[in-house]
Amino acid sequence: MAEIIQRDGTWAFDGSTVRITPGLHRSVSLFRQTYGEIAVPLEAVAGVVHAPERKRGRLRLRLREGSDPLLQATGGRLPDAADPYRLSVAVDRSGAAEYVAEEIRHALLLEQIPEEPAGAYLLPGPPVPVSVRSSDGTVSFDGTRIRIDWSDISDRVKRATGPRIIGLADLARVEWLPGSGSEDGFLRFVTHGSVFSGLPPEKDPFALDLWGNARRDLLTGLVATAVTARLPHPSTAPVGTGGYAPDTPDTPDTPDAPVTPVALPAVPRDSVPPVPARAPEDLHDVLLRRLRELGELHRDGVLTDEEFAMTKAAVLRDF
């Protein structure tokens, strides 16, 4: 067993699995603490690098492309502090860090693990249900559907369309970008034949605009990862649309591997709120009210003709 324990977290390698446990110190990113422990099978590892520095060194694990839904969903855009595959190492522990790195390298050579893209996810991603409250609303995923409940400060266009419910089968892909400095981030769910992809995130009823608490908004990456883990693997998508052609033929779809629940920050509602049953006449009244609100927004100039037409179509489609 090769192991290194730091304030930032713990890495332990037993010859077949690299077990990464986040530290409990307040300096450790909320995203890493919430994501919890990650068990990385050796077959998902592409390499490991230890970079010693004058004050604090860095131990970094490189994973094979397509092996991890977290890296697939976040696209390498996680801040360094939130990246679970980086470990900050004190100078006096650089020897232990190098030993762990050497043991992983030796096992990779011994097992002849390829560096080519994986044909299926080798890590399960976060467990479901998962629910995160962001500045724009609460997004929840139960394994089969996504639900977005807008906040009181969401754009009027979004609030007028009501809660957004998206079935996994209707989803083409997930797009996620964290906020950075003065730039807002977003979490967008792109459905098959979506007509909203041209709208800015603040008006897109299929997107969360991430502009408030950057520390908490970063947690929407958990939802993006959980959904990505249950979508078809990128190796099954046509090349040029985010997919690639791996060397291994006849790759099966992503398995629903068993996962261990992790505690997520509490939100003031159920993780996936049920859709209340309504009588037909109630649905009719809700539809009329939402269409009336949209009409008022259009007349007031809040919605352009194109935005009004697309948002109206979304409301009608929901009913």
C-alpha positions as CSV (number, residue, x, y, z in Angstrom):
1,M,0.0,0.0,0.0
2,A,1.4,3.4,-1.1
3,E,-0.2,6.3,0.7
4,I,0.2,10.0,1.3
5,I,-1.8,12.0,3.8
6,Q,-2.0,15.8,3.4
7,R,-4.2,18.6,4.6
8,D,-5.6,18.8,1.1
9,G,-6.6,15.1,1.2
10,T,-5.3,11.5,1.1
11,W,-4.2,9.3,-1.8
12,A,-3.9,5.6,-1.3
13,F,-2.9,3.0,-4.0
14,D,-3.2,-0.7,-3.4
15,G,-2.0,-1.9,-6.8
16,S,-5.4,-1.8,-8.5
17,T,-7.2,1.3,-7.3
18,V,-6.2,4.9,-6.5
19,R,-8.4,6.0,-3.6
20,I,-8.7,9.8,-3.4
21,T,-10.2,11.2,-0.2
22,P,-10.7,15.0,0.2
23,G,-9.4,16.6,3.3
24,L,-11.7,18.1,5.9
25,H,-9.8,21.3,6.4
26,R,-11.8,24.5,5.7
27,S,-9.3,25.4,2.9
28,V,-10.4,22.3,0.9
29,S,-12.9,23.2,-1.9
30,L,-16.6,22.7,-1.2
31,F,-16.9,20.9,-4.5
32,R,-14.3,18.3,-3.6
33,Q,-15.7,17.8,-0.1
34,T,-19.2,17.3,-1.6
35,Y,-18.1,15.0,-4.4
36,G,-16.5,12.8,-1.7
37,E,-14.2,9.9,-2.0
38,I,-13.3,8.7,-5.5
39,A,-12.0,5.2,-6.3
40,V,-10.1,5.4,-9.6
41,P,-9.5,1.9,-11.1
42,L,-6.0,1.5,-12.6
43,E,-7.4,0.9,-16.0
44,A,-8.8,4.5,-16.0
45,V,-5.3,6.0,-15.3
46,A,-3.2,7.4,-18.1
47,G,-0.3,8.7,-16.0
48,V,0.7,10.5,-12.8
49,V,3.0,13.5,-12.3
50,H,4.7,14.7,-9.2
51,A,6.0,18.3,-9.5
52,P,8.0,19.4,-6.4
53,E,8.3,23.1,-5.8
54,R,10.0,25.3,-3.3
55,K,7.0,25.7,-1.0
56,R,4.4,23.2,-2.0
57,G,4.6,20.6,-4.7
58,R,1.8,19.1,-6.7
59,L,0.8,15.5,-7.3
60,R,-1.5,15.1,-10.3
61,L,-3.3,12.1,-11.8
62,R,-4.1,12.0,-15.5
63,L,-7.0,9.9,-16.6
64,R,-7.7,8.3,-19.9
65,E,-10.1,10.4,-22.1
66,G,-13.6,9.2,-21.9
67,S,-13.1,7.2,-18.6
68,D,-14.5,9.7,-16.2
69,P,-17.9,11.5,-16.5
70,L,-16.7,14.3,-14.2
71,L,-13.9,15.2,-16.7
72,Q,-16.3,14.7,-19.6
73,A,-18.9,17.0,-18.1
74,T,-16.6,19.7,-16.8
75,G,-14.2,19.7,-19.8
76,G,-11.2,20.5,-17.7
77,R,-12.8,23.8,-16.6
78,L,-12.8,23.0,-12.9
79,P,-10.6,25.5,-10.9
80,D,-7.4,23.8,-9.7
81,A,-8.6,24.0,-6.1
82,A,-11.7,22.0,-7.0
83,D,-9.9,19.4,-9.1
84,P,-10.0,16.1,-7.2
85,Y,-7.1,14.7,-9.3
86,R,-4.6,17.3,-7.9
87,L,-3.0,17.0,-4.5
88,S,-1.1,19.8,-2.8
89,V,2.1,18.3,-1.2
90,A,4.2,19.9,1.5
91,V,7.9,20.0,0.9
92,D,8.8,17.6,3.7
93,R,6.4,15.0,2.1
94,S,7.7,15.1,-1.4
95,G,9.5,11.8,-0.9
96,A,6.2,10.1,0.0
97,A,4.5,11.7,-3.0
98,E,7.2,10.5,-5.4
99,Y,6.9,7.0,-3.9
100,V,3.1,6.9,-4.6
101,A,3.7,8.2,-8.1
102,E,6.4,5.6,-8.8
103,E,4.1,2.8,-7.6
104,I,1.3,3.9,-9.9
105,R,3.7,4.2,-12.8
106,H,5.1,0.7,-12.2
107,A,1.6,-0.8,-12.0
108,L,0.7,0.9,-15.3
109,L,3.7,-0.6,-17.0
110,L,3.1,-4.0,-15.4
111,E,-0.5,-4.2,-16.4
112,Q,0.1,-2.5,-19.8
113,I,-2.7,-0.1,-19.4
114,P,-3.3,1.7,-22.7
115,E,-3.5,5.5,-22.9
116,E,-6.1,5.5,-25.7
117,P,-9.6,6.9,-25.1
118,A,-11.8,4.5,-23.1
119,G,-14.9,3.1,-24.8
120,A,-17.0,3.3,-21.7
121,Y,-17.0,5.2,-18.4
122,L,-14.8,3.5,-15.9
123,L,-16.0,5.7,-13.0
124,P,-19.6,6.0,-12.0
125,G,-19.8,9.7,-11.2
126,P,-21.9,11.1,-8.3
127,P,-24.9,9.1,-7.0
128,V,-28.5,10.1,-7.6
129,P,-30.7,11.7,-6.5
130,V,-28.7,14.9,-6.5
131,S,-30.0,18.4,-6.0
132,V,-28.2,21.8,-6.0
133,R,-29.5,25.2,-5.3
134,S,-27.9,27.9,-7.4
135,S,-28.4,31.6,-7.9
136,D,-30.8,31.0,-10.7
137,G,-32.8,28.2,-9.2
138,T,-32.7,24.6,-7.9
139,V,-31.7,21.8,-10.3
140,S,-32.4,18.2,-9.4
141,F,-31.8,14.9,-11.1
142,D,-33.2,11.5,-10.0
143,G,-31.5,9.3,-12.6
144,T,-34.3,9.6,-15.2
145,R,-35.4,13.2,-15.3
146,I,-34.1,16.7,-14.6
147,R,-36.1,19.3,-12.9
148,I,-35.4,23.0,-12.6
149,D,-37.3,25.2,-10.2
150,W,-36.6,28.9,-10.8
151,S,-35.7,31.2,-8.0
152,D,-37.6,34.5,-7.3
153,I,-34.8,36.4,-8.9
154,S,-34.7,34.4,-12.1
155,D,-35.5,36.2,-15.4
156,R,-39.2,36.8,-15.8
157,V,-39.2,34.8,-19.0
158,K,-38.1,31.7,-17.1
159,R,-40.5,32.2,-14.2
160,A,-43.3,32.7,-16.8
161,T,-42.7,29.2,-18.3
162,G,-42.8,27.5,-14.9
163,P,-40.7,24.6,-13.6
164,R,-38.7,22.9,-16.3
165,I,-38.8,19.0,-16.5
166,I,-36.5,17.2,-19.0
167,G,-36.6,13.5,-19.5
168,L,-33.2,11.8,-19.9
169,A,-34.3,10.3,-23.3
170,D,-35.0,13.8,-24.6
171,L,-31.5,15.1,-23.8
172,A,-28.8,15.4,-26.4
173,R,-26.0,16.8,-24.2
174,V,-25.1,18.9,-21.2
175,E,-23.1,22.1,-21.4
176,W,-21.4,23.4,-18.3
177,L,-19.2,26.4,-17.7
178,P,-18.3,27.8,-14.3
179,G,-18.3,31.5,-13.6
180,S,-14.9,33.2,-13.7
181,G,-14.2,36.7,-12.5
182,S,-16.7,39.0,-14.0
183,E,-17.9,36.4,-16.5
184,D,-21.1,34.4,-15.6
185,G,-21.2,30.6,-15.9
186,F,-24.1,28.4,-17.0
187,L,-25.5,24.9,-16.9
188,R,-27.5,24.2,-20.1
189,F,-29.5,21.1,-21.0
190,V,-29.6,20.7,-24.8
191,T,-32.5,18.6,-26.0
192,H,-32.9,16.9,-29.3
193,G,-34.1,19.5,-31.8
194,S,-33.8,22.3,-29.2
195,V,-34.7,25.8,-30.4
196,F,-33.3,27.6,-27.4
197,S,-29.6,27.1,-27.8
198,G,-29.3,30.6,-29.4
199,L,-30.8,32.3,-26.3
200,P,-28.4,33.7,-23.6
201,P,-28.4,31.6,-20.4
202,E,-30.3,34.2,-18.5
203,K,-33.3,33.8,-20.8
204,D,-32.9,30.2,-21.9
205,P,-35.6,28.1,-20.1
206,F,-33.3,25.1,-20.4
207,A,-30.3,26.7,-18.8
208,L,-29.2,28.0,-15.3
209,D,-27.4,31.3,-15.4
210,L,-24.6,31.0,-12.8
211,W,-23.9,34.5,-11.6
212,G,-24.2,34.6,-7.8
213,N,-22.3,32.5,-5.2
214,A,-19.4,31.1,-7.2
215,R,-18.5,28.5,-4.5
216,R,-22.1,27.1,-4.4
217,D,-22.7,27.5,-8.2
218,L,-19.7,25.3,-8.8
219,L,-21.8,22.4,-7.3
220,T,-24.0,22.4,-10.4
221,G,-21.1,20.5,-11.9
222,L,-22.2,17.6,-9.8
223,V,-25.6,17.5,-11.6
224,A,-23.9,17.9,-15.0
225,T,-21.7,14.9,-14.1
226,A,-24.5,12.7,-12.8
227,V,-26.5,13.4,-16.0
228,T,-23.4,12.9,-18.3
229,A,-22.7,9.5,-16.7
230,R,-26.1,8.3,-17.8
231,L,-26.0,9.6,-21.3
232,P,-24.6,7.6,-24.2
233,H,-20.8,7.4,-24.0
234,P,-19.0,9.9,-26.4
235,S,-17.5,6.9,-28.2
236,T,-21.0,6.1,-29.5
237,A,-21.5,9.7,-30.9
238,P,-20.5,10.6,-34.5
239,V,-17.0,12.0,-34.7
240,G,-17.3,15.8,-34.9
241,T,-20.2,16.1,-32.5
242,G,-18.2,15.6,-29.3
243,G,-17.6,11.8,-29.9
244,Y,-14.6,9.9,-31.0
245,A,-13.8,6.5,-32.4
246,P,-11.9,4.4,-29.9
247,D,-9.7,1.5,-30.9
248,T,-11.8,-1.0,-29.0
249,P,-14.8,-2.1,-31.2
250,D,-18.4,-2.9,-30.0
251,T,-18.1,-0.9,-26.8
252,P,-21.1,-1.3,-24.6
253,D,-23.2,1.7,-23.3
254,T,-22.3,3.2,-20.0
255,P,-23.2,0.8,-17.2
256,D,-25.3,2.0,-14.2
257,A,-22.6,1.0,-11.7
258,P,-23.6,0.9,-8.0
259,V,-22.6,4.0,-6.1
260,T,-22.2,5.1,-2.5
261,P,-24.3,8.1,-1.6
262,V,-22.5,11.3,-0.5
263,A,-24.0,14.1,1.6
264,L,-24.9,17.2,-0.5
265,P,-25.7,20.6,0.9
266,A,-29.2,20.7,2.2
267,V,-31.7,22.6,0.0
268,P,-35.1,23.8,1.2
269,R,-37.1,21.3,-0.8
270,D,-37.1,17.7,-1.7
271,S,-34.2,16.6,-3.9
272,V,-36.5,16.0,-6.8
273,P,-39.9,17.6,-6.2
274,P,-42.8,15.5,-7.5
275,V,-44.9,17.0,-10.3
276,P,-48.3,17.7,-8.6
277,A,-51.3,16.0,-10.2
278,R,-53.8,18.5,-11.6
279,A,-57.3,18.1,-13.0
280,P,-57.6,19.0,-16.7
281,E,-59.3,22.2,-16.0
282,D,-56.4,23.3,-13.6
283,L,-53.9,22.6,-16.4
284,H,-56.0,24.7,-18.7
285,D,-56.0,27.6,-16.3
286,V,-52.3,27.4,-15.7
287,L,-51.7,27.3,-19.5
288,L,-53.8,30.4,-20.0
289,R,-52.2,32.3,-17.2
290,R,-48.7,31.5,-18.5
291,L,-49.6,32.5,-22.0
292,R,-51.1,35.7,-20.7
293,E,-47.9,36.5,-18.8
294,L,-45.8,35.9,-21.9
295,G,-48.1,38.1,-23.9
296,E,-47.6,40.9,-21.4
297,L,-43.9,40.5,-21.5
298,H,-43.9,40.6,-25.3
299,R,-46.1,43.8,-25.3
300,D,-43.8,45.4,-22.7
301,G,-40.8,44.8,-24.9
302,V,-39.1,42.4,-22.5
303,L,-39.4,39.6,-25.1
304,T,-38.5,40.0,-28.7
305,D,-40.8,38.4,-31.4
306,E,-38.4,35.5,-31.7
307,E,-38.0,35.0,-28.0
308,F,-41.8,35.2,-27.5
309,A,-42.4,32.6,-30.2
310,M,-39.9,30.1,-28.8
311,T,-41.0,30.5,-25.2
312,K,-44.6,30.2,-26.1
313,A,-43.8,27.0,-28.0
314,A,-42.0,25.6,-24.9
315,V,-45.0,26.3,-22.7
316,L,-47.4,24.7,-25.2
317,R,-45.1,21.7,-25.5
318,D,-45.1,21.2,-21.7
319,F,-48.9,20.9,-21.8
